[in-house]
């Protein structure tokens, strides 16, 4: 009798280990498939951190990979380095290059933006009190949207406003306070007011994207804010690393899977929102190269199709692919180009 509980605990441990380490068949809702439109996210700062020339990298991505759309950041720290002195020349250039090629753009604006460290306040704004910080944030949002919405663009570039098809307001702003502790955490009310500023300033009334990471399983807590946006965007990382270095396949944990793209899409559909995957894992997690390969990228794509896909999918990591290509490893570049240019119904 004394052995009963240790044996029971051992069985529980074995069962949990099996769920965590042995891929299970994902729960799939038969819906779709969508005719997916693929794009890429591009960060000049990330390209630079990889030792690349950001502009040459961007041009190579546009010319060789042929994405239909590109997601670009408007980093607050870069466009307003001095208070009330805005400089959008760099973003103008990236938009102009996309427009030349008929590539649409989504501009991500806000205090939080994609790529580490995830939040980008100018140095002069870092220590402001909450009220003053919010006022400066709203001014940056309004100035950014106004610049790309009317005649504030430089001569010969006014058409760039037509290249922009949507705004992303903040990046995964609802992540839990235990994560990104170096960033300020905003309330749903504040994010709703940011969306209102963007919509009130944009003369072309383009849609607003609101994005979620792993915290999307708590999406019902923020229904009121989600209602103010037009597009519900999520990340999609089939392989993640837990503390301690344990790699798990997020969507293959059976009943323990915290994520299900099909259910998240259904949530968006029920609210009358479009559904986008704004970050599809396509580069190594945390630099661990065993986390990504051409075969794994294809597997991630196939799994997304099993879930029915999405209306728009942005691949994450084209900058990394280019670095690999320059170093003689073009496998990700090749398979990425194939995925980006698949035509017709998926």
Helices and strands as residue ranges (DSSP letters): H 3-21, E 37-42, H 44-49, H 54-60, I 61-65, E 69-73, H 76-79, H 89-100, E 104-109, G 123-125, H 130-147, G 158-162, E 164-169, H 188-201, E 207-212, G 214-222, H 223-226, E 231-236, E 239-241, E 247-249, G 254-256, H 261-270, E 274-281, G 285-287, G 289-291, H 294-306, E 312-316, H 318-326, H 331-340
